[in-house]
Structures are given as C-alpha cells and as structure tokens.
C-alpha cells in the first residue's frame, strides 16, 4: 500500500511538472512578444478610457435655438425656463423659420422653440396657448429625449401660469387628485456610465483573452515546434492547462485594472462582494480562454485564428450581450439568439454585483450557464486537439 501511494503521488508530481513547464514556456513566449504584452496590458486601459468616456447615453446641454415672435414678458419668461434647465443650451435667438432651417442644416441646434405672436393673448383670453418645438430627428434617441424634456419644461411653466391666473381671479387651486412619487433603485442618478462600464469589463476580458489564446496552438504549428511538443509525454489536457494558465493570470490582472478604473476613475458604485466577482470572473475567463484555444486548434494560421477570435468576441458582445442595448427591447428571435452568447451571462452578473449587490446564490442561473459553457468549451477544445493530431 505504501508503494502504491508513492507511485500515485509520483505520477501526480510529474503531471504538475509537465503543466508548469508548458506554462513557463508560454510565459516566456508572451514576454518576448511585444505585441502580446501590449495587448495584454495596454488594451484594457485604452478600452476603459475610450469606452468609459466616449460611450454616454445621457443627454444634456442640447443646442437649442429660439424664435420668439411675440417678445412679451410671458414668452421671455418661458424661454428663461428653458435656459434654467440643464438639458437645454440656448445658442441662438432667431428671427424667422428660414433661419431655423438654416441653423438645423448647419448643425447649430438640435431643437428650436417657436413661440407664436399671440402667445400671451391666447393665455389671457382662452387660458390655452401652443408652443412649437422643431426637432432634428437625424439622431432619433436625442430627438425623443429632447422632445420629452421640452414637454416637461412647458408643463412646468403651464402649471405656474395656471396657479397665477387662479390667484388673480380669487380662485383656489386644487391639487391633483393623484400624485406620482418615483423612486429610482440601483442607479439613483440615472447615469448611463453606471450601466455601461460593467459591460466594458466583459468586453475587455473577452477581447484580450480570446485574442491572446487564439495564437497559442497555431503559433506552434507555424513555427514547427508542435512536433517537438508531441514527442514529449505531455497529454492534450496538460498542454491545454499549461498553455492557458499564464493567460488566466493575465486575465485576472486585466480584471483588476478594469475594476480599479471603474471604481476610482468613473466612480461606478460597487455594492456586491469581491469574492463573488472573483469567482464569476474566473468562470468567464475559462470560457473566453477556452474559445480562443479552440479557435487556435481549429485554425492553424495565426492571422486566421486572430481574425476569427475578433469576429467571435467584438460583434456578439457589443450587440447581443446587453452591454449597451437592453435585451428585453430586442425582437423575440434576437432575444433567443442572445442565450448563445456567453458574455450575456457575465454582463448580467456584473451589473447585478456592481449596482444591486447581488450574491452568488441570487445569481445561480447565469453562474450555472457559465459553468455549463466553460465545461462545453473545454471539452470541445480537448476533443478538437485530439482529432487534429490524428
């Protein structure tokens, strides 16, 4: 029994030495390759800065033109309400509709507020007056929000005018029978940055992980060193683990960089547990590294494998993961397709950990999906490598 134990431990030790030897070889390969080092360390920083500052769905300071045909104290007062709003930036006072069209064509303003000549008279005689908003709808999102903000400003001014008229007539203003009280949870300031930055972490990890590991096996084939590896006692599973371990460590380093940027530069709230984030990030890294390794096995060309890794990460994650576009607003067939995108589950986890403070138990569904995905990718990669050898 004692001899059997020594044999078992000895074989396990040999296996660990094989994996560590492959891992050290891969570390040296990355260290000697400036392109890989740049991708591993600079890409996360560049992506976080560019996407963190560049992607912003919040609308404020909308360039606004005005055309006040009346010029009365009432019309000027209404325009002051627009000026006081942080959503509008009054850039020009125009004198005709032709000037409005010219300003719109030149991009000077996105919305024009037109007050008719009989504005104050209509209010005094009929208690009803109309204000026109002309909106540049080439960007439908900005146009929709600008219209909603303009309606809110006009409604606020209308309430003030109504209260003032009632006071002049000696009438008592009656409060609305139903009052709305809104409470915003999880993203109290309604900042799109808090919604987008966690998704950027998934994008960075998927891009860097898949790109780096997509070169591992194809590089060996191109350089003619695969035959040397195959002549050693290293098994396909040992080779895969040894190849991916350094990139797993790099991925965790990149995740730490992204987390530091999110917390200290962009001030995204973090309400969850770091242990839950570490566990789920490790699962996601296993998935993306396995996908890169699988592509490297299937495509013997480094350029082909790298391009395929780019195609498999950028487009699905950007469009179908919920990173920037809400999945529940997509057509039903596209929503069904998103279940095949691994980043969908990680983005869901990230947003829940950052904004809601969800625990691992509450996130069991996306975590289980990542575990299944990781097992499937690892199995496919190992099987594809064995087939490649035969």
C-alpha positions, 0 to 999 in steps of 0.5 A: 500500500505504501508503494502504491501511494508513492507511485500515485503521488509520483505520477501526480508530481510529474503531471504538475511538472509537465503543466508548469513547464508548458506554462513557463514556456508560454510565459516566456513566449508572451514576454518576448512578444511585444505585441502580446504584452501590449495587448495584454496590458495596454488594451484594457486601459485604452478600452476603459478610457475610450469606452468609459468616456466616449460611450454616454447615453445621457443627454444634456446641454442640447443646442437649442435655438429660439424664435420668439415672435411675440417678445412679451414678458410671458414668452421671455419668461418661458424661454428663461425656463428653458435656459434654467434647465440643464438639458437645454443650451440656448445658442441662438435667438432667431428671427424667422423659420428660414433661419431655423432651417438654416441653423438645423442644416448647419448643425447649430441646434438640435431643437428650436422653440417657436413661440407664436405672436399671440402667445400671451393673448391666447393665455389671457383670453382662452387660458390655452396657448401652443408652443412649437418645438422643431426637432432634428430627428437625424439622431432619433434617441436625442430627438425623443429625449429632447422632445420629452424634456421640452414637454416637461419644461412647458408643463412646468411653466403651464402649471405656474401660469395656471396657479397665477391666473387662479390667484388673480381671479380669487380662485383656489387651486386644487391639487391633483387628485393623484400624485406620482412619487418615483423612486429610482433603485440601483442607479439613483442618478440615472447615469448611463456610465453606471450601466455601461462600464460593467459591460466594458469589463466583459468586453475587455476580458473577452477581447484580450483573452480570446485574442491572446489564446487564439495564437497559442496552438497555431503559433506552434504549428507555424513555427514547427515546434508542435512536433517537438511538443508531441514527442514529449509525454505531455497529454492534450489536457496538460498542454491545454492547462499549461498553455492557458494558465499564464493567460488566466493570470493575465486575465485576472490582472486585466480584471483588476485594472478594469475594476480599479478604473471603474471604481476610482476613475468613473466612480461606478458604485460597487455594492456586491462582494469581491469574492463573488466577482472573483469567482464569476470572473474566473468562470468567464475567463475559462470560457473566453480562454477556452474559445480562443484555444479552440479557435487556435486548434481549429485554425492553424494560421495565426492571422486566421485564428486572430481574425476569427477570435475578433469576429467571435468576441467584438460583434456578439458582445457589443450587440447581443450581450446587453452591454449597451442595448437592453435585451428585453427591447430586442425582437423575440428571435434576437432575444433567443439568439442572445442565450448563445452568447456567453458574455450575456451571462457575465454582463448580467452578473456584473451589473447585478454585483456592481449596482444591486449587490447581488450574491452568488446564490441570487445569481445561480442561473447565469453562474450555472450557464457559465459553468455549463459553457466553460465545461462545453468549451473545454471539452470541445477544445480537448476533443478538437486537439485530439482529432487534429493530431490524428 
